[in-house]
Amino acid sequence: MDPVRWKIEDHTRAKHRVLRSYLDAWIPIMGYQSKKAYQPDGPPRLLLVDGFAGPGTYLDGEPGSPLIMLDALLSHASLEKLGDVIFLYLFIEQDPRRVAALKEEIAKLEVPANVKIHVEPGRFEDRFSELIAKIKGNGKSLVPTFAFIDPFGYSSASMSLTGSFLDFPRSEALFFLPLSFVHRFVGRAGQEATLNSLFDGDRWREAIPLSGDDRKSFLMELFEEVLSSQGQVKHVASFRLNTNDGNDYRLVFATQHEKGLDQMKRAMWKVDPISGISYSAKMNSGQEMLFSLDPDTGPLLAELKRAFGSRWFTVTEATEVTRPTPFVSDSHLKRLTLAPAEKVGVLEVKRKDGQRAGTFGDDVRMRFL
Ligand SMILES: C[S@@+](CC[C@H](N)C(=O)[O-])C[C@H]1O[C@@H](n2cnc3c(N)ncnc32)[C@H](O)[C@@H]1O
């Protein structure tokens, strides 16, 4: 077996597609925003971290996450216009052979002067916490940061480190959580310290008497709840990756901004155009769908009915209900949920004179029949 590279799996391709789609949106949004912001310390800077970077390529040459993160910028239509923004890439990798392999891959790239790449050998939990401690010690703030935290297992992803990082403004993180492993290790002796660190406390113990899906749901909800309470996190969104060998892994995203949440949900919908919440290696090849399928907005309709019952509500209120669901209000709420509900007669809508049926302005009031 190659000690440096390994064969890519289908669920990894799906994970990479979520990462890439998100960065395709993040780069211009954050780039232009940072140009507009007041910069007392020189040119605007953005930081992209890959905490468990790997060797840069897989066994058959497919790009790994560091190359995907770089290519999202290097092949972006806005690259030239963002020439005065400094993009800092920090790749942390523990295995020295993978560090060397990654450096070799990076050396092959043509990189403009405003893109700075640093490969840091060592453990994420050490290197990243040193960086954060240094910035905090200087009384400074981290530049807007996106961190991808993708360990093989879960032992190194401590919630307290995450919390101190997500306390900086405009920082966000995408985690890979091997839920099946967490599920298995709950209740096994010797895992207590690791699980305490992952869940920032010992509430995971409540999962011990549970089994099967109940245990999994409990642990997932707990992870999301604890993550939501870290730093300045306001929104959390998850995506399920079912592997060929039947394991259930999750991508979990934490952000402070609604815009980031919507962009990440859009990235997830690109991988799962029907429900926006999961990828199954058994049903998909990890490639882009060749034909488009309509999203199933039934769960959103059900959520709206549950939230409002038969009382009158507005689009603003419906948008609030949509936010914690996998649906994106701009894409799914009006045209794909409210309008069809009105058409089939389950939604009564009051509009001002002259407003067309099927349109949902801010002053529209509606209720379920
Ligand atoms: C799942 S792989 C990363 C794959 C990569 N993110 C990608 O998508 O192409 C995890 C990597 O983390 C490295 N690693 C393991 N423990 C680590 C730690 N504590 N800190 C940093 N890197 C670590 C492993 O050597 C391995 O290369």
Ligand as a Chemical Component Dictionary entry (heavy atoms), coordinates in Angstrom:
data_LIG
# 
_chem_comp.id                   LIG 
_chem_comp.type                 NON-POLYMER 
_chem_comp.pdbx_formal_charge   0 
_chem_comp.three_letter_code    LIG 
# 
loop_
_chem_comp_atom.comp_id 
_chem_comp_atom.atom_id 
_chem_comp_atom.alt_atom_id 
_chem_comp_atom.type_symbol 
_chem_comp_atom.charge 
_chem_comp_atom.model_Cartn_x 
_chem_comp_atom.model_Cartn_y 
_chem_comp_atom.model_Cartn_z 
_chem_comp_atom.pdbx_ordinal 
LIG C1  C1  C 0  -8.839 12.631 5.329  1  
LIG S1  S1  S 1  -7.186 12.995 4.998  2  
LIG C2  C2  C 0  -7.304 14.575 4.267  3  
LIG C3  C3  C 0  -7.763 14.593 2.887  4  
LIG C4  C4  C 0  -7.811 15.944 2.264  5  
LIG N1  N1  N 0  -8.452 16.930 3.140  6  
LIG C5  C5  C 0  -8.557 15.876 0.963  7  
LIG O1  O1  O 0  -9.776 16.036 0.969  8  
LIG O2  O2  O -1 -7.946 15.658 -0.067 9  
LIG C6  C6  C 0  -6.526 13.413 6.540  10 
LIG C7  C7  C 0  -5.087 13.889 6.505  11 
LIG O3  O3  O 0  -4.783 14.433 7.788  12 
LIG C8  C8  C 0  -3.480 14.019 8.164  13 
LIG N2  N2  N 0  -3.485 14.089 9.645  14 
LIG C9  C9  C 0  -3.845 13.145 10.541 15 
LIG N3  N3  N 0  -3.848 13.651 11.784 16 
LIG C10 C10 C 0  -3.502 14.948 11.659 17 
LIG C11 C11 C 0  -3.352 16.014 12.583 18 
LIG N4  N4  N 0  -3.564 15.820 13.874 19 
LIG N5  N5  N 0  -3.026 17.234 12.118 20 
LIG C12 C12 C 0  -2.805 17.436 10.798 21 
LIG N6  N6  N 0  -2.901 16.453 9.882  22 
LIG C13 C13 C 0  -3.265 15.245 10.303 23 
LIG C14 C14 C 0  -3.306 12.653 7.586  24 
LIG O4  O4  O 0  -1.921 12.362 7.398  25 
LIG C15 C15 C 0  -4.072 12.786 6.260  26 
LIG O5  O5  O 0  -3.210 13.168 5.232  27 
# 
loop_
_chem_comp_bond.comp_id 
_chem_comp_bond.atom_id_1 
_chem_comp_bond.atom_id_2 
_chem_comp_bond.value_order 
_chem_comp_bond.pdbx_ordinal 
LIG C1  S1  SING 1  
LIG S1  C2  SING 2  
LIG S1  C6  SING 3  
LIG C2  C3  SING 4  
LIG C3  C4  SING 5  
LIG C4  N1  SING 6  
LIG C4  C5  SING 7  
LIG C5  O1  DOUB 8  
LIG C5  O2  SING 9  
LIG C6  C7  SING 10 
LIG C7  O3  SING 11 
LIG C7  C15 SING 12 
LIG O3  C8  SING 13 
LIG C8  N2  SING 14 
LIG C8  C14 SING 15 
LIG N2  C9  SING 16 
LIG N2  C13 SING 17 
LIG C9  N3  DOUB 18 
LIG N3  C10 SING 19 
LIG C10 C11 SING 20 
LIG C10 C13 DOUB 21 
LIG C11 N4  SING 22 
LIG C11 N5  DOUB 23 
LIG N5  C12 SING 24 
LIG C12 N6  DOUB 25 
LIG N6  C13 SING 26 
LIG C14 O4  SING 27 
LIG C14 C15 SING 28 
LIG C15 O5  SING 29 
# 
